[in-house]
Amino acid sequence: MSELRFGIIGCGVIGRLQARVLTSYPPLAGRARLVAVASSSRDSAGARQAAAETGCESTDVASLLARDDIDAVSVCTPSGLHAELGRAALAAGKHVMVEKPIDVSVRAADQLIEAARQTDRVLAVMSQRRFDPASRVVRDALEAGELGTPTSASVEVPLWHGRSYYASDGWRGTLALDGGGALINQGVHSLDLVQWLLGPVVEVTAHTALLGHTGIGVEDVVTAGLRHASGALTSLLATTAAFPGRTTRLAVHGDRGSAVIDNDELVYFHAADAETDTLAETRTLAEGASGAGNQADLRRPAAAAQVRDSCGLLRGPHGEQLLDFCDAVADGRPPAVDGPAGREALRTALAVYEAARTGAAVRVDRAAGENPPLMRTVPSPVPSPAGRWRGELFAAPGRR
């Protein structure tokens, strides 16, 4: 297969991670090559750092999009710029991968999806947790019926982001470019993953609050109840106000088994044995109550140890999704996580926000596609930087 030549727009934590994955993940050797990176803001220090670290070129957005030696662009900018930059890349003839979420409004997402259709280019949304080995084990078990009828799940994203995190970039904690807070930024990967495992969410109830931070206009705590189309129920907590921060955890339960993924690792798995695990056996019930009968060691794939990047995330899942993207381009097929899949996660997140704002249960298919102010009683002293960022996107360095 031919080598796909990449450019990256946006060189924050995730953009630099993708740059390292593209240049160091072994299965991508000969399949992908990083040509250039560009910053989406006035400060190009991140682009220069990424270029120096990976041996590619540092340039500006307009120049990157105009290059004929770049086949695909990965958009790793503030969320509210994903669709705008993605459409520009598609118009330039590039295939596009955008970071999560696909954007901060359904309208913007739809425009991006339509642009990909019209240009006949591949569009993917980074949702790397679907590519975690642990997630694949649980998905395979659910599809094989080993956990029985899925009944419930719990999602915990208990993180801590101090003042320095929100102060590090003017767009963080703003509705215009962040789209929200702990849910749409930090929790959206888990929201996508639980729907990939248990099926689409059809109705939500929720609460949001801003309790651990000042000077931002979005939530730092969200709790939600999700009802899936299958009838299964999920409880969700996402927060950036849980000092000192703990690992993300997802538990899936069925009437014949359960599985727990913690920090991207399969830490618990139990599927009932048809001959010995029956509801009539008191011993089995006691074991289940104490969490015994852990079969995780038997279920973990016999693969090389997962390598964590300096930012704390696993490199392998990002690499595997980028490899799937390369295959999709080469084979002329949709990627594993395409635009409509990214739209589904966004739509569910916006339904959670609407439920929190109105205090009512909200059907996802009837939720507003835009995100009005999340908490009307919490004003944001941070002015929206959206206009400033957008005005700089395509300016050559000498004109900024």
VOPAGU-2260 file (C-alpha; in pm, 1 decimal, decimal comma):
REM VOPAGU-2260
SITE   aa  ch    i         X         Y         Z
SITE  MET   A    0       0,0       0,0       0,0
SITE  SER   A    1     116,7     355,0     -66,8
SITE  GLU   A    2     236,1     589,3     204,7
SITE  LEU   A    3     -12,7     853,4     321,9
SITE  ARG   A    4     150,1    1192,7     374,1
SITE  PHE   A    5      15,4    1386,7     674,5
SITE  GLY   A    6      -1,2    1743,8     794,1
SITE  ILE   A    7    -115,1    1835,8    1144,1
SITE  ILE   A    8    -294,3    2160,5    1230,9
SITE  GLY   A    9    -284,7    2241,5    1600,1
SITE  CYS   A   10      21,0    2162,0    1808,5
SITE  GLY   A   11     -98,7    2146,1    2165,4
SITE  VAL   A   12     -76,3    1831,6    2376,6
SITE  ILE   A   13    -278,7    1613,6    2138,3
SITE  GLY   A   14    -129,0    1751,4    1819,3
SITE  ARG   A   15     221,7    1679,2    1943,8
SITE  LEU   A   16     110,4    1331,9    2058,0
SITE  GLN   A   17     -19,0    1255,4    1708,4
SITE  ALA   A   18     306,5    1382,2    1561,3
SITE  ARG   A   19     502,8    1141,4    1780,9
SITE  VAL   A   20     269,6     852,8    1697,4
SITE  LEU   A   21     293,2     916,1    1322,4
SITE  THR   A   22     671,5     913,3    1337,9
SITE  SER   A   23     734,9     636,9    1593,0
SITE  TYR   A   24     449,1     382,6    1598,8
SITE  PRO   A   25     602,2      77,3    1424,8
SITE  PRO   A   26     292,5     -44,0    1231,4
SITE  LEU   A   27     268,8     298,6    1065,3
SITE  ALA   A   28     617,6     270,0     916,5
SITE  GLY   A   29     579,6     278,6     539,3
SITE  ARG   A   30     208,5     356,4     573,2
SITE  ALA   A   31     216,5     714,9     702,0
SITE  ARG   A   32     467,2     999,9     695,1
SITE  LEU   A   33     442,8    1332,9     875,3
SITE  VAL   A   34     537,8    1612,6     636,1
SITE  ALA   A   35     451,0    1934,7     820,3
SITE  VAL   A   36     278,2    2084,1    1124,2
SITE  ALA   A   37     112,1    2422,0    1172,9
SITE  SER   A   38     -23,5    2611,9    1469,5
SITE  SER   A   39    -379,3    2742,1    1455,8
SITE  SER   A   40    -301,2    3048,7    1667,8
SITE  ARG   A   41     -55,8    3335,5    1679,5
SITE  ASP   A   42     183,2    3138,1    1900,1
SITE  SER   A   43     375,3    2891,5    1682,1
SITE  ALA   A   44     600,9    2761,9    1959,6
SITE  GLY   A   45     411,6    2431,8    1970,4
SITE  ALA   A   46     456,5    2379,3    1597,6
SITE  ARG   A   47     827,3    2452,4    1619,9
SITE  GLN   A   48     857,8    2210,0    1911,4
SITE  ALA   A   49     670,9    1934,7    1725,8
SITE  ALA   A   50     879,4    1988,9    1412,5
SITE  ALA   A   51    1205,2    1976,4    1603,6
SITE  GLU   A   52    1099,4    1664,0    1790,4
SITE  THR   A   53     980,8    1469,1    1485,7
SITE  GLY   A   54    1195,8    1601,7    1203,5
SITE  CYS   A   55     911,4    1747,7     995,2
SITE  GLU   A   56     857,7    2105,4     878,6
SITE  SER   A   57     685,2    2385,6    1068,8
SITE  THR   A   58     464,9    2617,3     863,8
SITE  ASP   A   59     139,1    2814,0     876,5
SITE  VAL   A   60    -211,0    2683,2     809,8
SITE  ALA   A   61    -257,6    2836,3     464,8
SITE  SER   A   62      78,5    2709,0     342,0
SITE  LEU   A   63      16,4    2361,2     483,0
SITE  LEU   A   64    -318,1    2332,6     305,7
SITE  ALA   A   65    -168,6    2452,5     -22,4
SITE  ARG   A   66     105,2    2188,0     -31,1
SITE  ASP   A   67      71,2    1913,5    -290,3
SITE  ASP   A   68     293,9    1676,4     -92,1
SITE  ILE   A   69      29,7    1638,8     182,0
SITE  ASP   A   70    -255,4    1390,6     130,1
SITE  ALA   A   71    -427,2    1407,1     468,9
SITE  VAL   A   72    -468,4    1661,7     746,8
SITE  SER   A   73    -525,9    1591,4    1114,3
SITE  VAL   A   74    -706,8    1877,4    1288,9
SITE  CYS   A   75    -602,7    1902,5    1654,7
SITE  THR   A   76    -717,1    2256,9    1730,4
SITE  PRO   A   77    -969,2    2394,4    1980,2
SITE  SER   A   78   -1295,4    2204,4    1932,2
SITE  GLY   A   79   -1492,7    2496,2    1791,8
SITE  LEU   A   80   -1253,3    2519,0    1496,6
SITE  HIS   A   81   -1264,1    2151,9    1392,6
SITE  ALA   A   82   -1532,9    2177,9    1125,9
SITE  GLU   A   83   -1409,1    2507,7     985,2
SITE  LEU   A   84   -1053,9    2381,3     939,1
SITE  GLY   A   85   -1174,4    2039,7     830,5
SITE  ARG   A   86   -1382,4    2193,5     552,4
SITE  ALA   A   87   -1085,4    2402,7     441,5
SITE  ALA   A   88    -869,5    2091,9     424,2
SITE  LEU   A   89   -1135,6    1902,6     228,9
SITE  ALA   A   90   -1167,6    2192,3     -13,8
SITE  ALA   A   91    -791,5    2168,0     -64,6
SITE  GLY   A   92    -834,0    1803,3    -164,7
SITE  LYS   A   93    -709,2    1648,8     159,1
SITE  HIS   A   94    -850,8    1357,3     354,7
SITE  VAL   A   95    -933,2    1468,8     710,5
SITE  MET   A   96    -904,7    1334,9    1063,2
SITE  VAL   A   97   -1045,8    1564,5    1333,1
SITE  GLU   A   98    -989,5    1530,8    1704,7
SITE  LYS   A   99   -1284,1    1473,8    1935,0
SITE  PRO   A  100   -1542,8    1613,8    1945,9
SITE  ILE   A  101   -1622,2    1656,3    1577,8
SITE  ASP   A  102   -1716,2    2018,6    1662,5
SITE  VAL   A  103   -1929,9    2195,6    1921,5
SITE  SER   A  104   -2257,3    2216,6    1725,0
SITE  VAL   A  105   -2449,6    1965,7    1516,6
SITE  ARG   A  106   -2484,6    2224,1    1241,3
SITE  ALA   A  107   -2107,3    2255,1    1209,2
SITE  ALA   A  108   -2071,5    1877,1    1218,4
SITE  ASP   A  109   -2329,3    1836,3     942,0
SITE  GLN   A  110   -2151,0    2092,0     726,3
SITE  LEU   A  111   -1824,6    1901,2     766,7
SITE  ILE   A  112   -1987,4    1566,1     686,7
SITE  GLU   A  113   -2152,3    1712,3     377,6
SITE  ALA   A  114   -1822,6    1865,5     263,2
SITE  ALA   A  115   -1656,2    1523,5     287,4
SITE  ARG   A  116   -1936,9    1371,6      81,4
SITE  GLN   A  117   -1915,2    1638,5    -185,9
SITE  THR   A  118   -1535,9    1616,1    -216,8
SITE  ASP   A  119   -1532,4    1235,4    -195,1
SITE  ARG   A  120   -1264,5    1246,6      74,6
SITE  VAL   A  121   -1231,8    1031,2     385,8
SITE  LEU   A  122   -1343,4    1196,1     711,7
SITE  ALA   A  123   -1266,4    1037,3    1048,7
SITE  VAL   A  124   -1310,1    1148,4    1410,0
SITE  MET   A  125   -1040,6    1048,3    1659,0
SITE  SER   A  126   -1204,8     810,9    1907,2
SITE  GLN   A  127    -904,0     606,1    2002,2
SITE  ARG   A  128   -1057,8     436,5    2303,8
SITE  ARG   A  129   -1250,0     210,8    2064,7
SITE  PHE   A  130    -907,0      81,0    1962,1
SITE  ASP   A  131    -784,9       2,2    2315,0
SITE  PRO   A  132    -722,7    -374,2    2347,0
SITE  ALA   A  133    -940,5    -377,4    2660,9
SITE  SER   A  134   -1230,2    -211,8    2478,8
SITE  ARG   A  135   -1203,1    -464,8    2196,8
SITE  VAL   A  136   -1217,5    -755,3    2444,4
SITE  VAL   A  137   -1535,8    -619,2    2604,4
SITE  ARG   A  138   -1696,8    -540,1    2269,0
SITE  ASP   A  139   -1623,4    -891,5    2139,1
SITE  ALA   A  140   -1766,1   -1046,2    2457,1
SITE  LEU   A  141   -2084,5    -840,4    2428,2
SITE  GLU   A  142   -2129,3    -927,9    2061,2
SITE  ALA   A  143   -2076,1   -1296,6    2138,6
SITE  GLY   A  144   -2340,8   -1280,6    2413,4
SITE  GLU   A  145   -2093,8   -1385,2    2682,6
SITE  LEU   A  146   -2217,9   -1120,0    2924,6
SITE  GLY   A  147   -2579,7   -1206,7    2856,9
SITE  THR   A  148   -2828,5    -924,0    2822,1
SITE  PRO   A  149   -2652,3    -590,4    2883,1
SITE  THR   A  150   -2825,5    -422,3    3174,5
SITE  SER   A  151   -2617,7    -127,4    3287,1
SITE  ALA   A  152   -2289,3      57,4    3281,7
SITE  SER   A  153   -2113,3     318,5    3489,1
SITE  VAL   A  154   -1867,4     575,0    3359,0
SITE  GLU   A  155   -1634,5     774,7    3584,3
SITE  VAL   A  156   -1401,7    1046,5    3455,6
SITE  PRO   A  157   -1274,7    1198,1    3785,7
SITE  LEU   A  158    -997,8    1434,7    3676,5
SITE  TRP   A  159    -830,8    1740,4    3823,0
SITE  HIS   A  160    -737,0    2040,4    3610,7
SITE  GLY   A  161    -602,8    2331,5    3808,9
SITE  ARG   A  162    -606,1    2698,7    3725,4
SITE  SER   A  163    -293,8    2664,1    3511,5
SITE  TYR   A  164    -475,4    2429,0    3271,5
SITE  TYR   A  165    -750,5    2677,6    3192,3
SITE  ALA   A  166    -504,3    2968,0    3183,5
SITE  SER   A  167    -269,8    2788,6    2942,4
SITE  ASP   A  168    -482,8    2880,6    2637,6
SITE  GLY   A  169    -741,8    3154,5    2598,2
SITE  TRP   A  170    -997,9    2916,7    2446,5
SITE  ARG   A  171   -1006,9    2670,9    2737,4
SITE  GLY   A  172   -1320,9    2695,6    2946,2
SITE  THR   A  173   -1507,9    2900,0    2683,4
SITE  LEU   A  174   -1835,1    2794,7    2527,8
SITE  ALA   A  175   -1741,8    2921,9    2182,1
SITE  LEU   A  176   -1432,0    2707,4    2131,0
SITE  ASP   A  177   -1439,1    2445,6    2406,4
SITE  GLY   A  178   -1809,5    2379,0    2357,0
SITE  GLY   A  179   -1851,8    2296,3    2723,8
SITE  GLY   A  180   -1637,2    2161,8    3001,3
SITE  ALA   A  181   -1582,5    1828,4    3171,3
SITE  LEU   A  182   -1828,3    1640,6    2949,8
SITE  ILE   A  183   -1762,8    1751,5    2592,7
SITE  ASN   A  184   -1389,8    1797,0    2641,1
SITE  GLN   A  185   -1276,0    1531,7    2888,8
SITE  GLY   A  186   -1573,2    1292,8    2902,8
SITE  VAL   A  187   -1667,3    1266,0    2535,3
SITE  HIS   A  188   -1433,6     971,4    2471,4
SITE  SER   A  189   -1608,7     767,4    2740,9
SITE  LEU   A  190   -1948,4     882,8    2613,2
SITE  ASP   A  191   -1853,6     755,2    2268,3
SITE  LEU   A  192   -1714,1     430,5    2407,4
SITE  VAL   A  193   -2018,1     337,1    2616,1
SITE  GLN   A  194   -2240,8     387,5    2310,1
SITE  TRP   A  195   -2006,7     174,6    2100,2
SITE  LEU   A  196   -2040,5    -100,2    2362,1
SITE  LEU   A  197   -2408,3     -75,8    2461,6
SITE  GLY   A  198   -2562,2      93,8    2160,8
SITE  PRO   A  199   -2699,3     443,7    2102,5
SITE  VAL   A  200   -2836,6     657,6    2382,2
SITE  VAL   A  201   -3196,0     768,6    2325,9
SITE  GLU   A  202   -3279,0     968,3    2640,1
SITE  VAL   A  203   -3084,8    1154,0    2909,4
SITE  THR   A  204   -3132,0    1329,7    3241,0
SITE  ALA   A  205   -2849,6    1537,3    3385,2
SITE  HIS   A  206   -2709,6    1797,6    3621,6
SITE  THR   A  207   -2410,2    2026,1    3569,2
SITE  ALA   A  208   -2226,7    2254,6    3809,8
SITE  LEU   A  209   -1924,5    2481,8    3836,1
SITE  LEU   A  210   -1784,9    2416,3    4182,1
SITE  GLY   A  211   -1405,7    2386,1    4180,6
SITE  HIS   A  212   -1297,6    2668,2    3950,3
SITE  THR   A  213   -1349,1    3038,0    3889,5
SITE  GLY   A  214   -1299,0    3238,6    3573,4
SITE  ILE   A  215   -1442,6    2983,1    3330,0
SITE  GLY   A  216   -1785,1    2971,7    3166,7
SITE  VAL   A  217   -1843,2    2596,6    3149,9
SITE  GLU   A  218   -1915,2    2311,1    3388,1
SITE  ASP   A  219   -1648,8    2132,4    3589,0
SITE  VAL   A  220   -1889,4    1861,3    3712,8
SITE  VAL   A  221   -2158,4    1672,6    3522,4
SITE  THR   A  222   -2367,6    1374,6    3623,0
SITE  ALA   A  223   -2607,2    1207,5    3382,1
SITE  GLY   A  224   -2840,1     914,3    3349,1
SITE  LEU   A  225   -2841,0     763,1    2999,2
SITE  ARG   A  226   -3103,5     527,7    2857,1
SITE  HIS   A  227   -2984,1     322,3    2562,0
SITE  ALA   A  228   -3206,7     203,0    2278,1
SITE  SER   A  229   -3167,9    -151,2    2413,3
SITE  GLY   A  230   -3312,7     -44,8    2748,8
SITE  ALA   A  231   -2976,5     -63,1    2929,9
SITE  LEU   A  232   -2900,3     224,0    3165,7
SITE  THR   A  233   -2571,7     409,2    3219,9
SITE  SER   A  234   -2468,8     643,1    3499,7
SITE  LEU   A  235   -2204,0     896,6    3405,1
SITE  LEU   A  236   -1980,3    1126,5    3608,4
SITE  ALA   A  237   -1726,1    1357,1    3447,4
SITE  THR   A  238   -1537,6    1624,6    3637,8
SITE  THR   A  239   -1222,1    1831,5    3630,1
SITE  ALA   A  240   -1265,1    1918,1    3999,4
SITE  ALA   A  241   -1165,7    1586,6    4163,3
SITE  PHE   A  242    -832,1    1663,2    4327,8
SITE  PRO   A  243    -576,4    1514,8    4278,9
SITE  GLY   A  244    -741,1    1329,2    3989,4
SITE  ARG   A  245    -806,2     957,7    3944,3
SITE  THR   A  246    -813,3     723,4    3649,2
SITE  THR   A  247   -1104,0     697,1    3406,7
SITE  ARG   A  248   -1314,8     386,9    3471,0
SITE  LEU   A  249   -1592,5     213,6    3277,8
SITE  ALA   A  250   -1789,4     -84,8    3406,9
SITE  VAL   A  251   -2030,9    -284,2    3190,9
SITE  HIS   A  252   -2279,9    -529,9    3341,3
SITE  GLY   A  253   -2502,3    -799,6    3195,6
SITE  ASP   A  254   -2715,4   -1075,4    3344,4
SITE  ARG   A  255   -2438,9   -1329,3    3269,4
SITE  GLY   A  256   -2121,8   -1128,4    3325,0
SITE  SER   A  257   -1942,9    -800,3    3390,5
SITE  ALA   A  258   -1628,5    -620,8    3280,2
SITE  VAL   A  259   -1434,4    -323,2    3413,6
SITE  ILE   A  260   -1184,4    -108,3    3223,8
SITE  ASP   A  261    -969,4     121,1    3437,2
SITE  ASN   A  262    -708,3     356,1    3289,2
SITE  ASP   A  263    -747,0     177,2    2953,9
SITE  GLU   A  264    -668,1    -162,4    3109,6
SITE  LEU   A  265    -902,3    -459,3    3157,5
SITE  VAL   A  266    -897,1    -500,9    3536,1
SITE  TYR   A  267   -1203,0    -723,6    3583,4
SITE  PHE   A  268   -1388,6    -967,8    3362,5
SITE  HIS   A  269   -1627,7   -1245,1    3448,3
SITE  ALA   A  270   -1853,1   -1435,6    3211,5
SITE  ALA   A  271   -2078,9   -1706,9    3348,8
SITE  ASP   A  272   -1996,0   -2067,5    3281,2
SITE  ALA   A  273   -2310,2   -2237,9    3151,3
SITE  GLU   A  274   -2248,5   -2546,8    3365,0
SITE  THR   A  275   -2143,7   -2397,2    3698,3
SITE  ASP   A  276   -2250,7   -2031,4    3723,8
SITE  THR   A  277   -2625,7   -2039,5    3783,6
SITE  LEU   A  278   -2845,0   -1811,6    3985,8
SITE  ALA   A  279   -2941,5   -2108,2    4201,8
SITE  GLU   A  280   -2588,2   -2143,5    4339,4
SITE  THR   A  281   -2538,6   -1944,2    4659,1
SITE  ARG   A  282   -2163,3   -1981,2    4624,9
SITE  THR   A  283   -2162,3   -1804,8    4289,1
SITE  LEU   A  284   -2373,0   -1522,1    4423,5
SITE  ALA   A  285   -2132,5   -1473,0    4714,1
SITE  GLU   A  286   -1834,8   -1468,5    4479,4
SITE  GLY   A  287   -2004,8   -1213,7    4260,6
SITE  ALA   A  288   -2082,3    -992,1    4557,2
SITE  SER   A  289   -1713,9    -982,0    4652,1
SITE  GLY   A  290   -1583,0    -939,4    4299,5
SITE  ALA   A  291   -1425,6   -1285,0    4288,2
SITE  GLY   A  292   -1396,5   -1504,8    3983,3
SITE  ASN   A  293   -1185,8   -1249,3    3794,4
SITE  GLN   A  294   -1103,3   -1384,5    3448,0
SITE  ALA   A  295    -927,2   -1071,4    3322,0
SITE  ASP   A  296    -586,5   -1238,9    3303,4
SITE  LEU   A  297    -733,0   -1500,3    3070,8
SITE  ARG   A  298    -897,6   -1238,6    2847,9
SITE  ARG   A  299    -619,0    -988,7    2799,0
SITE  PRO   A  300    -470,7   -1023,9    2450,3
SITE  ALA   A  301    -121,6   -1167,9    2430,4
SITE  ALA   A  302      30,9    -852,9    2284,8
SITE  ALA   A  303     331,6    -637,5    2354,7
SITE  ALA   A  304     304,8    -407,1    2655,0
SITE  GLN   A  305     125,6     -83,1    2575,7
SITE  VAL   A  306     353,3     221,6    2563,4
SITE  ARG   A  307     233,9     538,7    2733,5
SITE  ASP   A  308     327,9     870,5    2583,2
SITE  SER   A  309     483,5    1148,4    2789,2
SITE  CYS   A  310     135,7    1308,8    2806,0
SITE  GLY   A  311       5,8     996,9    2984,2
SITE  LEU   A  312    -203,7     850,5    2701,9
SITE  LEU   A  313    -143,3     518,3    2532,1
SITE  ARG   A  314      19,8     555,4    2191,0
SITE  GLY   A  315    -111,0     227,3    2051,8
SITE  PRO   A  316    -482,3     316,2    2022,4
SITE  HIS   A  317    -401,0     643,4    1845,8
SITE  GLY   A  318    -167,6     453,1    1615,7
SITE  GLU   A  319    -427,0     186,5    1539,8
SITE  GLN   A  320    -691,9     442,9    1451,0
SITE  LEU   A  321    -446,5     628,1    1227,3
SITE  LEU   A  322    -365,1     293,2    1064,2
SITE  ASP   A  323    -737,0     230,8    1006,1
SITE  PHE   A  324    -758,0     579,2     852,0
SITE  CYS   A  325    -471,3     494,3     614,5
SITE  ASP   A  326    -645,5     168,3     520,9
SITE  ALA   A  327    -974,6     351,0     461,1
SITE  VAL   A  328    -806,0     590,7     219,2
SITE  ALA   A  329    -621,6     308,8      40,9
SITE  ASP   A  330    -926,8      82,8      18,9
SITE  GLY   A  331   -1183,5     352,3     -61,1
SITE  ARG   A  332   -1399,5     259,7     237,1
SITE  PRO   A  333   -1539,3     452,8     536,0
SITE  PRO   A  334   -1311,9     461,6     841,6
SITE  ALA   A  335   -1407,9     279,1    1159,8
SITE  VAL   A  336   -1514,5     607,1    1321,8
SITE  ASP   A  337   -1654,3     831,5    1049,4
SITE  GLY   A  338   -1825,7    1169,4    1058,6
SITE  PRO   A  339   -2173,6    1037,5    1146,6
SITE  ALA   A  340   -2024,9     839,0    1438,1
SITE  GLY   A  341   -1861,0    1154,5    1569,5
SITE  ARG   A  342   -2189,9    1337,9    1524,6
SITE  GLU   A  343   -2365,1    1076,6    1741,9
SITE  ALA   A  344   -2131,5    1139,0    2035,6
SITE  LEU   A  345   -2169,0    1515,8    1996,4
SITE  ARG   A  346   -2548,3    1493,9    1975,9
SITE  THR   A  347   -2559,5    1292,4    2297,2
SITE  ALA   A  348   -2332,8    1539,4    2477,9
SITE  LEU   A  349   -2553,1    1829,9    2370,8
SITE  ALA   A  350   -2861,4    1640,7    2490,3
SITE  VAL   A  351   -2695,0    1604,8    2832,3
SITE  TYR   A  352   -2637,2    1979,8    2843,5
SITE  GLU   A  353   -2997,1    2049,4    2741,3
SITE  ALA   A  354   -3126,4    1814,3    3009,6
SITE  ALA   A  355   -2913,0    1988,8    3271,8
SITE  ARG   A  356   -3027,1    2332,0    3156,0
SITE  THR   A  357   -3399,3    2251,0    3143,3
SITE  GLY   A  358   -3423,6    2001,1    3427,8
SITE  ALA   A  359   -3622,0    1766,3    3202,4
SITE  ALA   A  360   -3554,5    1430,2    3044,7
SITE  VAL   A  361   -3439,0    1493,2    2687,2
SITE  ARG   A  362   -3463,7    1260,0    2391,1
SITE  VAL   A  363   -3139,5    1268,4    2195,2
SITE  ASP   A  364   -3315,7    1275,6    1857,3
SITE  ARG   A  365   -3510,8    1583,8    1964,9
SITE  ALA   A  366   -3230,2    1771,3    2138,8
SITE  ALA   A  367   -3118,3    2110,8    2016,7
SITE  GLY   A  368   -2819,4    2092,9    1786,8
SITE  GLU   A  369   -2659,7    2398,4    1942,0
SITE  ASN   A  370   -2532,1    2453,8    2293,1
SITE  PRO   A  371   -2695,1    2753,2    2466,5
SITE  PRO   A  372   -2530,2    2887,6    2784,3
SITE  LEU   A  373   -2486,0    2587,0    3010,9
SITE  MET   A  374   -2543,7    2754,9    3345,6
SITE  ARG   A  375   -2735,4    3076,5    3324,4
SITE  THR   A  376   -2647,9    3166,2    3683,8
SITE  VAL   A  377   -2269,6    3138,8    3630,1
SITE  PRO   A  378   -2141,6    3426,5    3414,8
SITE  SER   A  379   -1805,0    3385,8    3245,3
SITE  PRO   A  380   -1556,5    3669,4    3298,2
SITE  VAL   A  381   -1349,7    3530,9    3011,7
SITE  PRO   A  382   -1430,7    3702,9    2678,9
SITE  SER   A  383   -1489,1    3473,6    2383,6
SITE  PRO   A  384   -1169,3    3441,5    2179,6
SITE  ALA   A  385   -1346,7    3284,1    1882,7
SITE  GLY   A  386   -1322,5    3584,6    1654,9
SITE  ARG   A  387    -958,0    3640,4    1735,9
SITE  TRP   A  388    -865,4    3278,5    1666,8
SITE  ARG   A  389   -1062,9    3262,2    1343,5
SITE  GLY   A  390    -907,4    3583,3    1218,2
SITE  GLU   A  391    -560,5    3433,8    1255,3
SITE  LEU   A  392    -621,1    3090,6    1108,2
SITE  PHE   A  393    -511,9    3148,9     752,7
SITE  ALA   A  394    -282,0    3446,7     800,3
SITE  ALA   A  395      75,2    3397,5     688,4
SITE  PRO   A  396     329,4    3451,6     970,3
SITE  GLY   A  397     427,0    3798,7     852,4
SITE  ARG   A  398      64,0    3916,1     849,2
SITE  ARG   A  399     -36,7    3798,6    1198,3
